[in-house]
Amino acid sequence: MNEIVTVFIEYTEINGGKKRPALVYQRNEESLILLRITSHFENKSAKIKKQYYHIDKWEQANLAKESWIDVGSTETFPAHGLNLKVIGQLSLLDKVGLSKFIENFYHQ
């Protein structure tokens, strides 16, 4: 749970999609589980904001803008044939903070 990658994410409501940053949350021989990273926070509902972890060291993680990790939904991809580009990694501070955030989020 440390690599930040770019991956093509399809839109849910319309055709198409675009490359987005994501965090590799879990990896095994068959699949990757990714958490979406977004720079859009202010206009989200209070309910959605509760599932966003703020990346304190976002510049160190090689992200272009202040960003949040959406822990409320995951994307699962096959481990093979996926065109991922590693662009950065979480700092130790953010890695520990995210682990605590996820634990609290799912055990409320």
Summary of the structure (lengths in Angstrom):
residues: 108
radius of gyration: 13.5
end to end distance: 21.9
largest distance: 37.6
contacts: 278
relative contact order: 0.25
helix: 18%
strand: 43%
